Amino acid sequence: MALDPRVATLALHRFGFGPRPGAIAAVASDAQGALIAELDQPNAGKVTDGGLLSSGVANRTAFEFNATRQARQRLEARRQEVAKKEAASPYPENAAMEKPTEAKSAAATPPAPESETPMRENFFREAKVHYDAAITADIGFVERLVWFWSNHFCVNADATVMAGAYEREAIRPHVLGKFVDLLLAAESHPAMLIYLDNASSMGPDSVAGINRNRGINENLGREILELHTLGVRAGYRQDDVVSLAKAITGWTIYATAYNPDHGGEFLYHPRLHEPGPETVIGKEYRDTGVEQGRAVLADLARHPATAAHVATKLARHFIADEPPPALIETLTKTFLDTDGDLWQVSRALVAAPESWSPDQAKIKHPSEWLVTAIRAAGRNSGDVRLMVPALNRLGEPLWRPPAPKGFGDGNDDWLDGLAHRLDTANAIAQKYGDRLDSQAMLETSIGPLASAETREAVTRAETRQQALTLLLMAPEFQRR
């Protein structure tokens, strides 16, 4: 088969994280086949956890750390109160003769600074696994799919310490499986139940709801319909939101305060579940406990509106803000014909002729751009202690989306941040410019796509630092 380095380079940017040294030549004979081959790799989407904490252990670790810190702070407050009273006593010499109590001795140990908390350390370990998987991938198509679905079913690390474990436990195992399994795994994961408040939701007519005079929280039910399955303007009503929210009452977690062995893990609690049948999108679901909610999700996963919603989002993410209708139609049909087989849908995406437009129509997200730079330099790992704050400044903090709909996926969502990328590019150039060959990186990363203007700008740069900045900010480097 004839070599086509330009198409290969385009494929590596559009469907992956940009080329690593030698990658363009490696896929130049059949870029499409290379993408499909990555889908077929054993354990595609999986990562070596390296001793990372499970979601339940992460939750329990955070709870115990915070409880211990709170106890120490209260002991310190008591010590200070005693000291004040002693200082005000007319016989201070008596206080000086007292022996330190066990409580005072314990309080003398100050709480660990925030930078040393086990939660923060675990977050950076999770971040390293997350980013290094993208940096070291041959192409990165499967990792791009992991990131896409993690954003589609997003949670927020400010709401739960389980965000990293959630991606490993709920997203990665199902990224090339059936959509229904991915949906069930995401919606029932403790991180999602906490983030969208379902862990505290209870049926108004449930035993707990009656005794505590409380009712449902609609957040998760609404986002399942609006964001995760059918999409907006898909014909569902507020009654459907309420009924779905009732169907998933009882989906909660073990409270760590009362269950130190399983705190933070999924629990179906019948006492919280709204009794009776529920009707969602015109279909009645009898009360089968935890299976009632699962039955609703299974039907939503197979709904034609869900297929169209997922197809449109995939096409918009990978191809263009206004994706070709024919591509959306192909992906929708594949989704429906295969019962939501995401391997088949992903394969159809790269097999469609509409996916191979020569125009780089999409601006990369900040995280994609930064990973592209690291790959172009031939590195096998990133310094997450630098990457995380850099991406905070660039508007894409890891696992901290601005809303349940995730980070925006249109060019308009990232255009305003290009000036901040220039600042980051300058900082990278100042730190690494003397050690990196910008000309070699240009050939590695965008070679066949590089315009004459980009080549001239990098070649004529006055310093190595300036050359690297110009390369990182080149349109061909910024887009996919």
N, C-alpha and C positions, 0 to 999 in steps of 0.2 A: 504494500500500500504506500502511496506517495506521502512523503513527509510534508507536514503543514505546521511549521512552528508558530505561525500567527494564531491559528485556531487553537493550538495547544495552549498558548499563553493566555488567550481569552478564556478557555475552559478552566485553567488553574485559578484565575482571578474570579470568574463568575460563579463557579460552583465550589471552589475551595478557598484557601487562604493565601493565594499567590504562590509563585514558584519558589522552591528551594534550589540550591545549586544542582544543576543537572536535570531538573524536573522537566523542563521544556523538551529537551531531547528525548527523555524517557517516554513521553506520551505523544510525541509529534506524529507517530505513524497512525494512531487511533485514539484520539482524545476521548471520544464518546465511549469507546470500549474500556478505557482506563477508569472512567468514572463508574461504569457499571461493575467493573471488577472490584472496585473498592466496596461497593454495596455487598459483594459476595464474600468478602474476607471473613474468616472465622472470628466470632466475637466482635463483629463490627459495632461500634458505639460503646463498647464496654471499656472500662479503665481499671488499672490495678490500683486498688484503694490505698495501698501503702500504709495500712494501719489507721486509716481515717475512721472517725467515729460514726456509728450508725445514727440515724435520726433520734432514736430513743435514748441512746447513750449521750449524745450531744445535749439533749434536753435535760437529762438528769444531771449531767456535769454542770451545766449552767445553773440549774436550780440549787444544787448543793453549794456551789461556789458563792452564789448570791446570798444564800441563807447564812453561810458562815461569815461572809463579809458584814452582813447586817447585824449578826450577833456581836461581832467584834466592835462595830461602830456603837452599838448600844452599851456595851461594856465600857467603852471609852467615854461615852457621855455620862455614865454613872460615876466613873472615876473622877471626871472633871467636876461633877456636882458635889461629890464628897470633898474634893480638894477645896472647893469654894466654901463649903460649910466649915471645914477645918481652919481655913484662913480667917474666917470671921469669928472663930471661937476665942474666948478670953484666955484659954489655956492651950495655945498652939504647941507648947512643948510636949503635951500629952499625945498629940497627933503624931509628932515626930517619932515617938517611941513605939508606935503601932507596927506590927509585923505585916508585910504585904499578904493579902489574901490571894487565894487561887484565881479569883476573878480578875484582880488587879494585874497579876502576872500575865494572864492570857491577853489582857487588853494592851499590854506593852508591845505586843507584836502588831505592827501597823498593817493595814490591809494592803494587798498587792496593788501596785499602780495599774491603771487601765491597760497600759501597753503590755502587761504581762499576764492578762487574764487567759485562762484556758480557752475561752470562747474565741478570743481574738487570734490566738495561736492556731486553733483549729480552722478558723476562717481562712487564714493565709495558706494552710496546708491544702485545704479544699481548692483555693484559688490556683495554687501551683498545679495541681492535677488538671484542673479545668483548662488553663491556658497552655500547659505543656502538651496536652493531647492535641491541641490545634497546631502548635508550633512544630511538632515532630511528625505529624501525619504526612503520608506521601503526597496526597492531594488536599484532603481535608473536607471532602464532600459530606461524609457521614458526620463529622464534627459540626459542619455548618447546619446539618439537619438537627443535631442535638441542640445547638444554640437556638435554632428557629423554634423548636417545640418547647424548649425551656422558657422562651419568651412568650409563646402562645399560652402556655399554662403557667404563667409566672407566679412566683411568690416573692416576698420581700424580706431580706435579711434583717431589716429593722424590726420586723414583727416576729421573726422566729430565727433561732440559731440553727435550724435544720435546713437552711436553703441549699447548702452544698450537698448534703446527704440526700435531699429531695431530688436533685438533678440526677444523682447516681442511682437512686432507688426507684424513682417513678418514671423518669424520662428515658435514660439510656437503655434499660432492658427492652423497651417497647418501640424504640425509634424507627425500627424497620419491621415491626410486627403489625398487628391489627389495630386500627384506630380505637376500636371499642376497648381493647385491653389498656391502651395508653390512657384513654379517658377515665376508666375506672381506677387505674393506679394513681393518676393525678388527683382526682376529686376526693379519694378516700385517704390520701396521704396526710399524716398529722400536720405537716407544714401548711398544706392548703386549708385544712380544717381550722387551723389557728389564724392564718392570714385573713381568710374571709369569714371568720367569726362563727363558723358552724359548730365548733367545739362547745360553744355556750348556748346554742340554739336548742329550744325544746318546744314540743307541741303544746299549744295552749290547753288542750284537753288531755294531755298525757298526765300520768300520775305526778311527775315532778312539776309540770307546768301548773297544775291545779294547786298543789301544795305550796309552791313558791310564787304563785301569781305572776308567772312569766310566760312568754310566748316565743314565736319563731324569730330568727334573724334571716332576712331574705337575701343577704349578700351573695352567698355561694350559689343559691338557686338562680338568681338573676344573671350572674356572670357565666354560669354554665350555658344558659340559653343565649345570652347576648354575645359572649366572647368565645366560648370554647366549642360550641356546636353550631346552632342554627344561624347565628349572626343577627345583626340588627335588621329591622324591617322584614323579618322572616315570617310574620303572621302570628306570633305568639302574643298572648295578652298578660295583663297583670295577674289574672286568675291562675294562669299557668305557672308564673313565677312562685306564687304563694303555694300552689299544690306541690310543685317540685321541692320547695323548701320544707314543706311538711313531710314529704316522702323520705327526705334524708335527715330528718330529726333522729337523734339517737346516734348519729355518726359523730363520735367525739374521741377523746383521748383519756387514757388513765392519768389521774392527777398524781404528780410526783410526790406531793406532800403526804399522800395517803398510801401510795404504792411505789416505794423506792426501787423495786425490781423491774417494773414495767412502765413507770411514768413516762409520758410522752409518746407512748405507742397507741395505735388505733384501738378503739373500743366501740363496739355497738352496745349501747345502753338502752334496753327496752323501756325503762322507766321514763326516758325522755322522748320516746317515739310517739308521734301523733297517731292515735288509733283510727282505723277505718280506711276505706278506699280513697284514692286520689285520682283526679282526672287531669292529664297533661296532654296538650295538643290533641284533644278530642278522644283520647283513649283512657279507659278506666283501669287502674292498677289496684288489685285487692291488697289488703294489708297482710304482707308476708314478712314483716319485720325488716331486717336489713336488706332482704332481697327486693323489697318494694322499690327502694331507690335505685338499686342495681338494674332492675328491669326497665325503669324509665331511662336511665343512661344508655342502656343497650339499644333501645329504640331510637334515641336521639343520635347515637353514633351512626345509625344506618339511614337517617333521614336525608332525602335529596337536598334539602337546604344546607345541611351540614357538609355534604359533599361539595356543593358549590362554594360554600364559605371557605373551606380548607383549600380547595383548588385555587381560588382567587388569591388567598394570602400567600400560598407557595409561589404562584406565578409573579405576584407583585414583589415578593422578597428577592427572588433570584433574577428576574428578567427586566421588569419595567414597572414604573408607577401605574401606568395604564397598560396592563399586559394584553397581548393579542387575544381576542375572544376565542379564536380557534384553540389556543393553548388551554384556556380555562375549560373549554368544552371537553377537550381530550382528558384532562386531569379529572374532571368531574365524572366522566363516563368510566374511567379506569377505577376510580374510588368506588363507584356503585357496583360495577361489574365484578369486583374482587372482594366485596364485603369489607372495604376500607383497608386493604392490604397496603401498608405504607411503603414496603419494598417495591411493589408494582407501581405505585403512584410516583415514587422517586425515580424509578427507571423510565417511566413515561415522560417525566419532566425533561430528562437529558436526551431522550430519543426523539422528542418533538422538534421538527425543523424550526418552529417559531422561537425556540430557546437559543438559537445560534446566530442571532442578529450580530453583525460586526460592531454595532454601536455599543459602547460602554455606557449604558443608560442609568446605572444606579451608583449613587455615592455610597462608599463603604461606611458601615458603622465605625465609630472610633476604635472599638476593640478589634475589628477586622483589620483596620488600617495599621494598628500597632503590631498585630501579629504578622501581617504581611512584611513589615519592616524587619522584624526579628528573623523571619524565615529568609528574607533576601540577604541578610548578613551571614547566613549559614549557621546561626546559633541553634542549639538543641534545647534551650531552656530560656525562660525569661525571669527577670528579677521581680517577683510579685510585690515586693516591698516598694518598688518604684512604679510598677504597672498599675497597681490598684489606685494609688492617689492620682496618678496621671489620668486615668480614666474617670475618676471622680471629677476632675477639672474639665474633662472633655465632655461631660454630660451623660456618660454611660457607666455609672457606678455598678460594679458587679453585683448581680442579684438584688438590685435596689431600683426597680422600675418606678416611674412616677405615679402609676395607677395600675389597677388590675388588668388593663388592656395591654400592659407591657410597654416597651420602648417603641416609639414610632418607626415605621418602615418606609416612609416616603422621603424623597430627596429634601423636601421642605423641612423635615424634622432635623436635618443635619447641616443644612447650608449655613445657618448662622454660627455654627461652631467651627467653621473652617479657619477663622482667625485664631482660635485657641489651638488648633492643630499646628499652625505656623509657630506659635510659641513652643509647643512640644517638640516640633521638628528641630527648632533652633537649639533647644536644650539637649536633644539627642546628639545633634551634630557637635555641640561643644564638648560633650562627654566622650563621644566615640569617634569623632571625625578623623582624628589622627591615626586611628587603628583600622579604619574601613576604607576600601577602595570603591569609591562611588561609581567609577566607570564599570568595574566588574559587577557591582550590584545592579547597575542599570541593565546590563546584558542578562544577568540572572533573573531579574524580576519582570521587566517590561520589554526586553529587547526588541522583538518583532512588532510590538505595539507602539514603540516610542516614536514620536513625531520628530521631524527635523528640528523643530523649535526646542523640544525638550533635550535632544542630544546636544544641540549647540549651547544651550544654557548650562548644562552640567559640565560640558567640556571647557567652556570659557570662564567658569567660576574662578574667582580670584584666590580662594582658599579651599582646602579639603572640606572644611566645615560648611562653607557656602555651597559647595557642590552637593554634599549630602542633603542639606536642607532643600535645595532645588529639586533633587530627585524625589524626596519624600512628599513634596508638595505638588509634584507633576500631576496633571489631570489623569494620565494613564495609570498612575500609582494610586490615586484616590478613588478610582472608579472600578466597577466590575461589570 
